[in-house]
Amino acid sequence: MTDEIICPKCGSVMMPIDIKMPVGMICPSCNWSWATSYSSPMDEDTTVYVIRVVPCTNLSKAAMKLLSDISGKNFLYVHKQLQAGEWDLTSGHAWEVKEYADRLALLNIPYTISPDFKY
């Protein structure tokens, strides 16, 4: 099964009008489009959330790489921070933090988010 949305006018695969706020789709072939006025509460949330990594040991190489990618720091820095205690991995708006949190959870990396994250 695919998540592609097909244009009802010409049959081409439609594209989001705006990646950051997916409120509509447009066909790159014939320009047929649709839009909605609905936006999710997460898209409208202007709170800046902080993801903190909880101290842990024996993380996989993939987990260390993910922490390095998200933080923009090298492996040595990440390793040192994990040994030192809880540390601020990154911060961002709800949709960014949700994406990072999902990726951390997939690799069983313990973390907290503040302020209280309801998504």
Protein Blocks (a to p, Z undefined) as FASTA:
>chain_A
ZZbdcdfknopacddfblklccbccdfklopacddfbdcfklmpmbdcdddddddehiaf
klmmmmmmmnopafklmmmmmmnoccdfbgcdfklmmmmmmmmmmnopacddddddfZZ
